[in-house]
């Protein structure tokens, strides 16, 4: 599946106004989303129609496969003055490099797989870290990827709101980093919300308008999706400037 | 040869030149009359020989004076330039004035002495003003005429007063208009505020500036209805608010009519329309909203009925019709859902019919289900949308008619089963058989858990079940009813006999016959148990036989139960004892049995 994106920025001072505008346009209340992203390195999955389908003629080719940054996204809930709690929505996300060329929107291959955390252990079980639970719950190929030498696990948090407008998902969020004095953040307990630090000190928010389409090669679907996104961009003209970004800024290849 | 010398002809001395030429020559020669004085010139003439040196002297003197001037005042250079510029400006102005005066005089002259005037007049004036058009006369000074002057002064005062009066009047008119505008605006905004205070949403009309409108529609309706849900608020000339023309003027409402055998036995209530002039603005808006809601409800019902034609729903010219049982019988009730204009049906509103409550309930349930469908729509579109694919989802039909039909079918089936049970009960009572029955009723065990409309709607969507139990002589027969419109039309009857045998029927008649047979079998079994080992029971035919060794014949006694005819009978080949509607024996069942035996 492919994801079509447009991105924009909103300063911290106008965030509330933009939230109200979105609420008016979409006719729904904002849904609060707090997520923890755990990033690990693995080769690209073999997705049909992907930009990089592995070489079938020469499967034993010795060139090292390009590794990408995959995200495991864990939904979190915020307790009143307590540590964050993980909910049971865990998704394994893969995003490929965006298509080159002068495109009206950012187009990239996307793959989201929902992981079912087994009910055998509560997510608040302190003896097992979140990462361990995820690894335990992952299906076999994913488990191999997660445990094979992916020692460099990074993590960050994403705090924001989500709206749905016809087929477009609108997210307005900002990135937060782990608290400072945690040695291995990906493996340790979840901190409290107040302890998280902003990545961008100005407190600006990112707006992302995205759509997922099933088949990139069918022009009816693709053109309809691009048209809808561009119409939304036109609708938001004057309020939020939505645009494509340089594909290398969204590069998920691991270096 | 004598040499010839040609001498040029003597010519007249060149003209002295007009003053203009002289002046220009002097200016070119000496600079513009800067240091030219009579004394200096005379000096020059005296010192002719030293003309050049005096020139240079003059220049030197000029320079000296310049320098002295320069040294006398510091930064004089800029001042000098400024002074020079100022002087030039003054000269320019003076030149201008002089030329204008010249033009004036020449224009004047052109009347009386054209040639003289023409030579001195400038070209532009000649172009713009025809020559000879300005003349002059000499007048004597008029003597002072006091009276006339006083009159003039009076006239002037009067004229001034008149104009002042007129401006005062126009100011007063403006003030009046302003006051009335303010009054109208205050009234208008007061009314708008009262509308918003009552919860209506007042907003800007799309596409029309300077006009407000009130929204009374529902966001989650089908597009053709949500578009109609906004009405403009126009200001009337006296400052009040008028709703846009046509809104709320022909209100409609949905009405449910129950009919049995062609006659109406129940009608749901429609809102009454008060006298138009008394209706407040808000009442009209409310009427408009109710009418829109009912119209949408009717529209959705129509859409649904088209898909449910196989279940016996039909649309006639009036509205949507369906029967409460699958069979045509005089018992069956016909339900008609129609959209009526409130003004068309005012006459027959007073008549109260027996099943009005049921009709009103049906109408309420339909409206509740529509609101629930709206809520479901919001929930559905608040979730992350699925990836775009070629499948185009048509607008799903909202389940409004189906739950109502299911409810009615269950209700009718329950009535039938209860009728049957009570008839059997009376038959058994006539035969003095102790029995107990539990009538079927709606299973309302979850009623305590209802916290809101959503729970209620959830219950409406589920399948309906009820149970009826008939027990006598220690045996129990259970009849279960279940209605769901998911699979098939009609109620599913399940008969559970004592031996656990389960049979399912879709028609009440089949249930009846089967149940009759089951009851007869049970009675036969009971008799057999009472009678003893010698008797054998054929359960299926409710027959007990005893092989009589004496005659070699067998005695047969069988039980018949016929609820249709209302008959319970104990038969032997020779005799028949029956209880029921036709003939009733006063024996108990037991006594009858003994009678037949002996």
Interface residues (C-beta under 8 A of the other chain):
Chain A: X1 X27 X28 X31 X164 X166 X167 X168 X169 X211 X212 X213 X214 X215 X218 X220 X221 X224 X225
Chain B: X219 X378 X381 X382 X383 X384 X385 X386 X387 X388 X389 X390
